[in-house]
Amino acid sequence: MISTPHLPHHLNERQRMECQREKELCENQCEPEHCSNCSDCLTTASESNSDSPITLKILQKWAPTLSPYFDKEHYCYVGQQITIQESIDYFGAIVWPGALALSQYLESHQHEINLRDKKVLEIGAGTGLVSIVASILGAYVTATDLPEVLENLNFNISKNTQNLNVHKPEVRKLVWGEDLNEDFPRSTYHYDLILASDVVYHHAALEPLLTTMVYFCQPGTVLLWANKFRFRADYEFLEKVSDIFNVKLLAEFPESTIKLFKVTAREN
């Protein structure tokens, strides 16, 4: 039985009304030709094989804002409207496509990835969209990013979770590869899940990023990493990750050239 679809995640009022009509139609018929916005209808037959990656489509295509000033975008995940404040002043102040892909996957695969009362760390949290979705799904979330991003990150997370009955997320500074043991000593901090989306973009930071992944992704921890693959260096980084960890491709978004991986530590 296919579950009732959610409203699409990036929409204006007209699109919301159109989607509501499609949702009502899908509740009765739920066939791919009738429901272009139903995430369950967009999976391929390979979903039935747990060893094969599924093929998905981001429900609403991402488009960058053209304004240099703070702008707001509206999304809907897990039945909650989420308002994200953006700016093109920093890479981390824009919702990138990998965040949409990861948020969509967390929402539609709750039976596989149960976040209820799990300890979750997001690295490179940016605008906070993924952390907000994880929080709504019941996780204890720590959202991290560079110091210059934290003000907007904290604003978005506080704005979207303050009136919800959820574990209140924590926002912290994390510079990849720096002061990891001092700021997040392993004796105190252990996470069930690490979330990362579109963290492979600034190639000068890839070695510190890998160091950070190795530090946090300890035995018993799962890293979910969604990324838009743009350059050869992106694939080279994937090879380095595969040399260190167990890496499984969970899903692909071909139209967006996004891949989503499950990464776990190797047994000694």
C-alpha positions, -999 to +999 in steps of 0.1 A: +000+000+000+014+034-010+012+060+017-005+093+013+020+118-004+030+150+013+028+184-003+058+194-023+087+210-005+093+243-022+061+260-033+041+292-035+004+296-028-008+287-063+015+256-064+002+246-029-034+247-042-025+227-073-006+202-052-035+198-028-057+188-057-031+163-069-028+149-034-065+143-032-064+126-065-034+105-055-052+094-023-078+077-045-057+065-075-021+070-066-007+061-100+025+078-113+007+094-142-018+111-118+007+121-091+038+139-102+045+152-067+042+120-048+076+109-035+064+073-032+054+072-068+088+085-080+108+056-068+117+028-092+111-009-090+146-012-076+133+000-042+120-035-037+156-047-037+173-034-006+208-039-021+201-017-051+200+021-050+167+037-057+162+064-083+144+096-071+135+130-084+136+161-063+100+172-060+106+208-068+137+219-087+161+241-068+168+276-082+193+301-067+180+334-055+190+364-075+188+389-047+219+399-028+197+405+002+181+381+027+152+363+011+129+336+024+119+303+009+091+281+020+091+243+022+069+216+036+083+185+052+067+160+076+035+180+075+052+212+087+058+244+068+094+255+071+105+290+063+142+294+054+160+328+054+187+329+027+214+351+015+240+348-013+267+364+010+279+330+020+278+295+004+263+283+037+234+307+036+217+292+005+196+260+004+217+237-020+201+208-039+218+182-018+199+195+013+166+191-006+175+155-016+186+145+019+155+161+035+133+144+011+149+110+017+147+114+055+110+122+053+101+094+029+122+066+044+113+069+081+108+032+083+144+026+073+160+056+092+142+060+125+154+093+140+132+092+171+154+101+201+186+096+181+216+118+185+223+135+152+251+158+141+249+178+109+282+191+095+280+220+071+244+227+082+242+259+062+206+273+064+196+245+087+169+229+066+182+193+070+186+198+108+151+212+111+136+182+092+157+158+114+144+176+145+108+174+134+114+136+129+123+134+166+161+136+167+184+153+192+201+175+166+234+194+168+238+217+137+273+229+130+290+253+105+315+281+102+313+310+126+300+335+099+271+312+091+259+305+127+237+336+131+215+328+101+216+291+110+205+297+145+177+321+133+163+295+109+164+266+134+149+287+163+122+302+141+111+268+128+113+247+159+104+270+188+067+263+187+070+226+180+070+197+204+105+186+195+139+182+211+154+217+207+184+216+183+218+229+194+238+252+171+276+251+174+307+262+156+326+235+137+356+243+115+364+211+097+396+195+109+402+220+137+400+215+174+378+184+170+390+167+202+389+199+222+354+209+211+338+174+207+358+150+229+349+114+220+345+106+257+315+129+258+302+131+222+289+101+203+264+104+175+240+078+160+239+097+128+260+122+109+242+142+082+261+160+054+247+176+022+267+193-006+297+195+016+320+187-013+322+221-031+352+240-019+381+217-030+407+233-007+386+221+023+384+184+012+412+171+034+399+188+066+364+175+056+377+139+054+395+143+087+362+155+102+343+125+088+368+101+101+367+117+136+329+116+140+320+084+120+331+059+146+318+023+149+280+024+155+276+057+137+260+061+103+269+090+080+243+100+054+260+121+027+241+136-002+260+156-028+257+170-063+286+157-083+300+185-105+337+179-110+363+152-112+376+162-078+342+153-064+346+117-076+382+116-064+369+126-029+344+098-031+372+073-039+391+085-008+360+080+014+355+046-001+391+037+007+385+044+044+348+035+050+321+011+039+301+031+014+267+021+000+248+041-026+213+045-013+197+067-039+204+087-070+187+119-083+198+117-120+182+150-131+201+168-104+233+146-106+229+140-068+240+108-051+231+098-016+254+075+003+254+055+036+288+055+051+299+034+081+332+026+098+350-006+088+355-032+114+391-037+125 
